[in-house]
């Protein structure tokens, strides 16, 4: 098994702005992680299927459309249905501070808001996600 962290970076929903997701994906890759970028307009079902098929330890969702509550909730529910609750979910984008406690309560491990550095995201993933060989 690989000792590298496997990350799925996804853009759920109708949001067509992917620059931030690509920057994060590249930073994680440059930090030595295996990154699978799903591209734009992914459904929660597609994202969860990819995470399971790719044996990912973590899923990062980028949401700028305002649909973050619905999209995160659906991804978490699907992971639970698939008995894949060991996959860590984090996210970022335009997410109001007031929504972060509800996202945390539903099982989102971390939300990065605008201004978060790629270094802080890489460090958080390293500190909070176990590799397959370390598990």
Buried (B, 14 or more C-beta within 10 A) or exposed (E): EEEBBBBBBBBBBEBEBBEBBBEBBBBBBEBEBBBBBBEBEBBBEBBBBBBBEBEBBBBBBBBBBBBBBBBBBBBBBBBEEEEBEEBBBBBBBBBEEEBBEEBEEBBBBBBBEEEBEBEEBBEBBBEBBEBEEEE
